[in-house]
Amino acid sequence: MRQIRHALVAVAMSAAAMTATAAGAAADTGPGDTSRPGVERTDLGNGATLLHGVESAEQLAASCASGKFCGYSSQAGYGLEWGCGRTGIGWSGGGWWVNNLSGSNDRVAMYGSGGTRIYTTPHSPSQDTTANWTPVYNITVCVA
């Protein structure tokens, strides 16, 4: 089941990345944005933004907008940026995350396959440059 979920997420993200690359203008680095060199931002329309071209934890941190949570999967080869809400994660293996959330609900809860909370990030600002996405099936962004 996890392999099917990974395949579906990978296909969706790959299609979004190809569409943005083919469209050219669809990749939005923001007006006058010089803090995110080499990273193309594509709004996926579901509250998430694809971060294509991320190559380091430092680049992910520089690319993650204020008020957002960002993650990167070494296996998938791309990053994502999320606002508040719950979403499934189709990643496995290593990667990084950056917590740039603001306000009193400035943490992210991560859940395993059975729906049990397995980790909650420290309050923002925080990051992990040695993250393991394999046990994470869902995240809820903006928890107390």
KOLFIMAR-743046 format. One record per atom (N, C-alpha, C): x, y, z. Coordinates in steps of 0.02 Angstrom, whole numbers, plus 32768, in hexadecimal, padded with zeros to 4 digits. Layout:
! KOLFIMAR-743046
ATOM   east   north     up
ATOM      X       Y      Z
...
***
This chain:
! KOLFIMAR-743046
ATOM   east   north     up
ATOM   8029    7FC5   8000
ATOM   8000    8000   8000
ATOM   802C    803F   8000
ATOM   8061    803E   8029
ATOM   808D    8078   802D
ATOM   80AF    8083   7FE9
ATOM   80C1    804D   7FC5
ATOM   80E1    8054   7F84
ATOM   80B2    8074   7F52
ATOM   8072    8062   7F55
ATOM   8041    8080   7F28
ATOM   803A    80CA   7F38
ATOM   8036    80DB   7F79
ATOM   802F    8120   7F8D
ATOM   806C    8148   7F77
ATOM   80A8    812C   7F7F
ATOM   80E6    814E   7F69
ATOM   80E4    815A   7F1E
ATOM   80CF    8128   7EF9
ATOM   80CC    812E   7EB0
ATOM   809B    8164   7E9B
ATOM   8060    8167   7EBA
ATOM   802E    8199   7EA8
ATOM   8047    81DF   7EB9
ATOM   8065    81E8   7EF3
ATOM   807F    822A   7F06
ATOM   80B7    823E   7ED7
ATOM   80E3    820F   7EC7
ATOM   811B    821E   7E9A
ATOM   8102    8232   7E55
ATOM   80D0    820F   7E3C
ATOM   80B4    8220   7DFA
ATOM   8094    8265   7DFC
ATOM   806E    8274   7E30
ATOM   804E    82B6   7E35
ATOM   8081    82EE   7E39
ATOM   80B4    82E5   7E63
ATOM   80E7    8318   7E6A
ATOM   8110    8320   7E2A
ATOM   8120    82E8   7E0A
ATOM   8146    82EB   7DCC
ATOM   811E    8310   7D96
ATOM   80DE    8301   7D92
ATOM   80B3    8323   7D61
ATOM   80B0    836D   7D6F
ATOM   80AA    8380   7DAE
ATOM   80AA    83C7   7DC0
ATOM   80EC    83E8   7DAE
ATOM   8123    83C6   7DBB
ATOM   8164    83E3   7DAC
ATOM   816E    83EA   7D61
ATOM   8159    83B8   7D39
ATOM   8160    83BB   7CF1
ATOM   8134    83F2   7CD4
ATOM   80F7    83F8   7CEE
ATOM   80CA    842C   7CD7
ATOM   80E7    8471   7CE3
ATOM   8103    847A   7D1F
ATOM   8120    84BB   7D30
ATOM   815D    84CA   7D05
ATOM   8186    8497   7CF8
ATOM   81C2    84A1   7CD0
ATOM   81AF    84B0   7C88
ATOM   817E    848B   7C6E
ATOM   8168    8495   7C29
ATOM   8147    84D9   7C21
ATOM   8122    84EF   7C54
ATOM   80FF    852F   7C50
ATOM   812D    856A   7C5A
ATOM   8167    855F   7C7A
ATOM   8196    8595   7C84
ATOM   817D    85C7   7CB7
ATOM   814C    85EE   7CA4
ATOM   8132    8622   7CD0
ATOM   810E    8606   7D0C
ATOM   80FA    85C8   7D0A
ATOM   80D7    85AB   7D43
ATOM   8103    85A4   7D80
ATOM   8145    85A0   7D76
ATOM   8173    859C   7DAE
ATOM   817D    85E2   7DC9
ATOM   8169    85ED   7E08
ATOM   8169    862F   7E26
ATOM   819D    8634   7E5C
ATOM   81D0    865C   7E51
ATOM   8200    8668   7E85
ATOM   81EF    86A6   7EAC
ATOM   81B7    86C5   7E9C
ATOM   81A1    8701   7EBF
ATOM   81C0    873F   7EA1
ATOM   819C    8778   7EA5
ATOM   81B6    87B5   7E88
ATOM   81F5    87CD   7EAB
ATOM   822B    87D5   7E85
ATOM   8269    87EF   7EA2
ATOM   8288    87C2   7ED6
ATOM   8277    8782   7ED5
ATOM   828E    8754   7F09
ATOM   82D5    873D   7EFA
ATOM   8305    8754   7F22
ATOM   834B    8740   7F19
ATOM   8362    8711   7F4F
ATOM   8337    8703   7F81
ATOM   834B    86D8   7FB8
ATOM   8344    868E   7FA8
ATOM   8329    867E   7F6E
ATOM   831B    8639   7F5C
ATOM   833B    8627   7F19
ATOM   837C    8630   7F12
ATOM   839C    8623   7ED2
ATOM   8397    85DA   7EBD
ATOM   8384    85D0   7E7E
ATOM   8382    858D   7E63
ATOM   8346    8563   7E76
ATOM   8319    857D   7EA0
ATOM   82DE    8558   7EB5
ATOM   82A1    8572   7E90
ATOM   8280    8545   7E6D
ATOM   8242    8556   7E4B
ATOM   8208    8543   7E78
ATOM   81D9    8571   7E7F
ATOM   819F    8567   7EAB
ATOM   8161    855F   7E7F
ATOM   813C    8528   7E89
ATOM   8100    851B   7E63
ATOM   80C7    850D   7E93
ATOM   8093    8537   7E91
ATOM   8058    852D   7EBA
ATOM   8033    84EF   7EA1
ATOM   8029    84BE   7ECD
ATOM   8008    8481   7EB9
ATOM   7FBC    8485   7EC1
ATOM   7FA4    84BE   7EDA
ATOM   7F5C    84C8   7EDF
ATOM   7F3A    84A4   7F18
ATOM   7F5F    8484   7F43
ATOM   7F42    845E   7F7B
ATOM   7F5F    8476   7FBE
ATOM   7F77    84B4   7FBF
ATOM   7F96    84CE   7FFB
ATOM   7FE0    84BF   8000
ATOM   7FFA    849E   7FCE
ATOM   8041    848C   7FCE
ATOM   8063    84AE   7F92
ATOM   80A4    84BB   7F9A
ATOM   80CC    84D7   7F65
ATOM   8107    84A9   7F58
ATOM   8111    8495   7F1A
ATOM   814A    846C   7F07
ATOM   8188    8497   7F04
ATOM   81BD    8481   7F25
ATOM   81FD    84A3   7F24
ATOM   822D    8478   7EFB
ATOM   8236    8489   7EBC
ATOM   825F    8462   7E8E
ATOM   82A3    8484   7E87
ATOM   82D8    845D   7E8E
ATOM   831B    8478   7E88
ATOM   833F    8480   7ECA
ATOM   8320    846A   7F00
ATOM   8340    846C   7F42
ATOM   8378    8438   7F43
ATOM   83B4    844E   7F58
ATOM   83ED    8421   7F59
ATOM   8410    841B   7F9C
ATOM   83F9    8442   7FCD
ATOM   8419    843F   800F
ATOM   83E7    8455   8045
ATOM   83F7    8444   8083
ATOM   83CD    8459   80BB
ATOM   83CD    84A5   80C0
ATOM   8406    84C4   80B2
ATOM   840B    850D   80B4
ATOM   83DF    852D   807F
ATOM   83DC    850F   8044
ATOM   83B2    852A   800F
ATOM   8368    8521   8020
ATOM   8357    84EA   8040
ATOM   8312    84E0   8056
ATOM   82FF    8515   8088
ATOM   832B    8522   80B8
ATOM   831D    8555   80EB
ATOM   8314    859A   80CB
ATOM   833E    85AA   8099
ATOM   8338    85EB   8077
ATOM   82F9    85EF   804C
ATOM   82DF    85B5   8037
ATOM   82A5    85B3   800B
ATOM   8263    85B0   8030
ATOM   8264    85A0   806F
ATOM   8227    8595   8096
ATOM   820B    85D9   80AD
ATOM   81D0    85E9   8095
ATOM   81B1    862A   80A4
ATOM   819E    862F   80EE
ATOM   819B    866C   8105
ATOM   8184    8679   8149
ATOM   813C    8660   8151
ATOM   812D    8640   818A
ATOM   80EA    8626   8196
ATOM   80DE    85E1   8177
ATOM   8113    85C0   815E
ATOM   810C    8580   813C
ATOM   8138    854A   815C
ATOM   8129    850B   814C
ATOM   8152    84D2   815E
ATOM   816A    84B4   811D
ATOM   81AB    84A5   8118
ATOM   81C7    848A   80DA
ATOM   81EB    8449   80E8
ATOM   81E6    841B   80BA
ATOM   8209    83DC   80BF
ATOM   822A    83CA   807C
ATOM   825D    83A1   8080
ATOM   8280    8389   8044
ATOM   828E    833F   804C
ATOM   8283    831A   8017
ATOM   8292    82D3   8016
ATOM   82CC    82C6   7FE7
ATOM   8302    82A9   8001
ATOM   833C    8298   7FD7
ATOM   8329    8265   7FA2
ATOM   82FD    8237   7FB4
ATOM   82E9    8203   7F85
ATOM   82BD    821F   7F4D
ATOM   828E    824B   7F5F
ATOM   8262    8268   7F2D
ATOM   8286    829D   7F04
ATOM   82B4    82C2   7F22
ATOM   82DA    82F4   7EFE
ATOM   82B8    8338   7EF8
ATOM   8287    8345   7F22
ATOM   8266    8386   7F22
ATOM   824F    8398   7F68
ATOM   823F    83D7   7F71
ATOM   8224    83EE   7FB1
ATOM   81DC    8404   7FAA
ATOM   81BB    8409   7FE2
ATOM   8176    8423   7FE4
ATOM   8171    8456   801C
ATOM   8145    8486   8013
ATOM   8137    84B9   8045
ATOM   80EC    84B6   8054
ATOM   80DB    84B4   8095
ATOM   8096    84AE   80A9
ATOM   8081    84E7   80D8
ATOM   8042    84FA   80D3
ATOM   8022    8524   8105
ATOM   7FFE    84F7   8136
ATOM   7FD3    8514   815F
ATOM   7FAF    84EE   8192
ATOM   7F81    84BB   8173
ATOM   7F7C    8481   8194
ATOM   7F4F    844C   817E
ATOM   7F70    8408   8185
ATOM   7F4A    83D4   8171
ATOM   7F63    838F   8175
ATOM   7F6B    8374   812E
ATOM   7FA2    8350   8123
ATOM   7FAF    8335   80E1
ATOM   7FD5    82F4   80E6
ATOM   7FCD    82CA   80B4
ATOM   7FF3    828C   80B0
ATOM   8039    8299   8095
ATOM   8067    826F   80A9
ATOM   80AC    8273   8092
ATOM   80BD    8232   806F
ATOM   80D3    8235   8032
ATOM   80E5    81F9   800D
ATOM   8130    81EE   8008
ATOM   8155    8209   8037
ATOM   819D    8204   8035
ATOM   81B7    81CC   8060
ATOM   81F5    81B7   8051
ATOM   821A    818A   807D
ATOM   8263    819D   8078
ATOM   828A    8184   80A6
ATOM   82D1    8194   80A6
ATOM   82E1    81D6   80C7
ATOM   831D    81ED   80BB
ATOM   8336    8229   80DC
ATOM   831E    826A   80BC
ATOM   832D    82A0   80E0
ATOM   831C    82E2   80C7
ATOM   8323    8315   80FE
ATOM   8300    834D   80F5
ATOM   8304    8384   8124
ATOM   82C0    83A4   812C
ATOM   82B7    83C9   8162
ATOM   827D    83F4   8169
ATOM   8290    8435   818B
ATOM   8268    8469   817D
ATOM   8271    84AB   819A
ATOM   822D    84C4   81B2
ATOM   8229    84D9   81F0
ATOM   81EB    84F2   820D
ATOM   81F0    853E   8212
ATOM   81CD    8562   81E6
ATOM   81CA    85AB   81E7
ATOM   8185    85C4   81F9
ATOM   815E    859B   821D
ATOM   811A    85AE   8230
ATOM   811D    85E8   8261
ATOM   80E5    860A   8269
ATOM   80E1    8641   8298
ATOM   80A1    863B   82C1
ATOM   809E    8661   82F8
ATOM   8063    865F   8323
ATOM   8069    862A   8358
ATOM   8032    861E   837C
ATOM   8034    85EF   83B3
ATOM   8032    85A6   839C
ATOM   8018    8599   8361
ATOM   8016    8555   8345
ATOM   804E    854E   8313
ATOM   808B    854D   832D
ATOM   80C7    8550   8302
ATOM   80EF    8510   8300
ATOM   80CC    84D8   8306
ATOM   80EE    8497   8304
ATOM   80CB    846A   82D1
ATOM   80EB    8432   82C1
ATOM   80D0    8402   8292
ATOM   80D0    83BD   82B2
ATOM   8097    839C   82B0
ATOM   8091    8358   82C9
ATOM   8098    8327   828F
ATOM   80BF    82F2   829B
ATOM   80CA    82BF   8268
ATOM   80AD    827D   8281
ATOM   808A    825A   8254
ATOM   8065    821D   8266
ATOM   807E    81E1   823E
ATOM   807E    81A7   825F
ATOM   8091    8169   823E
ATOM   8056    8149   821A
ATOM   8061    810C   8201
ATOM   802F    80EA   81D8
ATOM   7FEF    80DB   81FE
ATOM   7FF2    80D1   823F
ATOM   7FB6    80C4   8266
ATOM   7F93    8102   827F
ATOM   7FAB    813C   826C
ATOM   7F8C    817B   8282
ATOM   7FA5    8194   82C5
ATOM   7FD6    8172   82E1
ATOM   7FF3    8187   8321
ATOM   8026    81BE   8317
ATOM   8023    81F1   8341
ATOM   8054    8227   833D
ATOM   8098    820A   8351
ATOM   80C9    8211   8324
ATOM   810C    81F6   8332
ATOM   813F    822C   8340
ATOM   812F    826B   832D
ATOM   815F    82A0   8339
ATOM   813B    82E3   8333
ATOM   8150    8313   835B
ATOM   8139    8358   8355
ATOM   8177    8384   8353
ATOM   817A    83B0   8322
ATOM   81B4    83DB   831B
ATOM   81B9    840A   8356
ATOM   81F5    8423   8364
ATOM   81FB    8459   8394
ATOM   81D8    8498   837A
ATOM   81CC    84C8   83A6
ATOM   81AE    8507   8390
ATOM   81DA    8528   835C
ATOM   81BB    854F   8332
ATOM   81DE    8575   82FE
ATOM   8206    85AE   831C
ATOM   823E    85BF   82FE
ATOM   825E    85A0   82C4
ATOM   8285    8562   82D9
ATOM   8281    852E   82B1
ATOM   82A6    84F0   82BE
ATOM   82B1    84CC   827D
ATOM   82E0    849C   827E
ATOM   82ED    8475   8242
ATOM   830F    8433   8254
ATOM   830D    8404   8226
ATOM   832F    83C4   822E
ATOM   8351    83B5   81EC
ATOM   8392    83AF   81ED
ATOM   83B8    83A1   81AF
ATOM   83C7    8356   81A7
ATOM   83AC    832D   81D4
ATOM   83B6    82E4   81D0
ATOM   8373    82C0   81D8
ATOM   833F    82DB   81BB
ATOM   82FC    82BE   81C2
ATOM   82F6    827A   81A0
ATOM   82CC    824F   81BC
ATOM   82BB    820F   819E
ATOM   8270    820F   818F
ATOM   825E    8212   8150
ATOM   8217    8216   813C
ATOM   81F5    81D2   813A
ATOM   821B    819B   813D
ATOM   81FD    8159   8134
ATOM   81C2    814A   8162
ATOM   81C7    8157   81A4
ATOM   818E    8146   81CE
ATOM   8154    8179   81CC
ATOM   815D    81B1   81A8
ATOM   812B    81E7   81A8
ATOM   80FA    81DC   816E
ATOM   80BA    81D5   8181
ATOM   8085    81CC   814F
ATOM   805C    820C   8145
ATOM   8054    8233   817B
ATOM   802C    8271   8179
ATOM   804D    82A5   81A5
ATOM   803F    82E4   8195
ATOM   8054    831A   81C1
ATOM   8019    8349   81CC
ATOM   8018    8368   8206
ATOM   7FE8    839E   8213
ATOM   8012    83DC   8222
ATOM   800C    840D   81F7
ATOM   8032    844C   81FE
ATOM   8008    847D   8226
ATOM   8027    849E   8256
ATOM   8009    84D0   8281
ATOM   7FE5    84B1   82BD
ATOM   800B    848E   82E7
ATOM   7FF0    8474   8326
ATOM   8013    8498   835F
ATOM   7FF2    8498   8399
ATOM   800E    84BA   83D4
ATOM   8046    8491   83F3
***
